[in-house]
Amino acid sequence: MGRRRERFGTVPVHDCCLGQAMNTIITLVLSLALEIGVDGNLAVQLVLAENSYMEPDRVGVTGDLGIMQLNPDYLDYFVDRYWDKDWEFNWRAPYDNIYVGLKHLKYLLSIPQFNEWQSILAYNAGEGNVIRGTPKSESVEYANRVFAAWRGSR
């Protein structure tokens, strides 16, 4: 096994330390956004929209996983495409989950026919649904909310 880079493990989220855990996650999000080349404010707003309590073990109502709420149907694809570390991917580990989620966001932001809002929409609705013009209304509301919060944080 190659040299392992230190990374954040699962951050416990208890009422007494919720603020500290959230600050740790936000710091990690900003650090990875800088490393990956994604706007840090956008990355934070996306995380807050996906998992407002920043719970690493969260499984959403549709089965999405972790802090970035990665779609389990595409998890193998995401890992194959974006995971370039020398340790096994763990969706519960904040570093791993955020890294893959932000790499996917960077990809979506690089699609020439997408503007920033459409890239945010595609993160939630799926790239194909945005291309076909068939995102669900809750995905459009999500994109509006994230986009407005991001623009307001600049």
Backbone hydrogen bonds, N-H to C=O, Kabsch-Sander energy under -0.5 kcal/mol:
donor,donor_aa,acceptor,acceptor_aa,energy
14,H,12,P,-0.6
17,C,14,H,-1.2
18,L,14,H,-0.6
18,L,15,D,-0.7
21,A,17,C,-2.8
22,M,18,L,-2.7
23,N,19,G,-2.3
24,T,20,Q,-2.2
25,I,21,A,-2.3
26,I,22,M,-2.9
27,T,23,N,-2.5
28,L,24,T,-2.1
29,V,25,I,-2.9
30,L,26,I,-2.7
31,S,27,T,-2.3
32,L,28,L,-2.8
33,A,29,V,-2.6
34,L,30,L,-2.0
35,E,31,S,-2.1
36,I,32,L,-2.9
37,G,33,A,-2.2
38,V,33,A,-2.5
43,A,39,D,-2.4
44,V,40,G,-2.4
45,Q,41,N,-2.4
46,L,42,L,-2.5
47,V,43,A,-2.2
48,L,44,V,-2.6
49,A,45,Q,-1.9
50,E,46,L,-2.3
51,N,47,V,-2.9
54,M,51,N,-2.5
58,R,55,E,-1.5
60,G,58,R,-0.5
60,G,64,D,-2.9
63,G,60,G,-2.2
65,L,70,L,-2.6
66,G,58,R,-2.7
69,Q,66,G,-1.0
70,L,65,L,-2.5
74,Y,71,N,-1.4
75,L,72,P,-0.6
78,F,74,Y,-2.9
79,V,75,L,-2.8
80,D,76,D,-2.8
81,R,77,Y,-2.5
82,Y,78,F,-3.2
83,W,78,F,-0.6
83,W,79,V,-1.7
84,D,82,Y,-0.7
93,A,90,N,-1.5
95,Y,8,F,-0.7
97,N,93,A,-2.6
98,I,94,P,-2.8
99,Y,95,Y,-2.7
100,V,96,D,-2.3
101,G,97,N,-2.3
102,L,98,I,-2.9
103,K,99,Y,-2.2
104,H,100,V,-2.2
105,L,101,G,-2.2
106,K,102,L,-2.6
107,Y,103,K,-2.1
108,L,104,H,-2.6
109,L,105,L,-2.6
110,S,106,K,-1.0
110,S,107,Y,-0.9
111,I,108,L,-1.1
114,F,111,I,-1.9
119,S,115,N,-2.0
120,I,116,E,-2.1
121,L,117,W,-2.6
122,A,118,Q,-2.6
123,Y,119,S,-1.6
124,N,120,I,-1.2
125,A,121,L,-3.5
126,G,122,A,-1.7
130,V,126,G,-1.6
131,I,127,E,-2.4
132,R,128,G,-2.6
133,G,129,N,-0.7
134,T,129,N,-3.0
139,S,136,K,-0.8
140,V,136,K,-1.7
141,E,137,S,-2.4
142,Y,138,E,-2.0
143,A,139,S,-2.6
144,N,140,V,-2.5
145,R,141,E,-2.5
146,V,142,Y,-2.8
147,F,143,A,-2.7
148,A,144,N,-2.5
149,A,145,R,-2.3
150,W,146,V,-2.7
151,R,147,F,-2.8
152,G,148,A,-2.4
153,S,149,A,-1.1
153,S,150,W,-0.7
154,R,151,R,-0.9
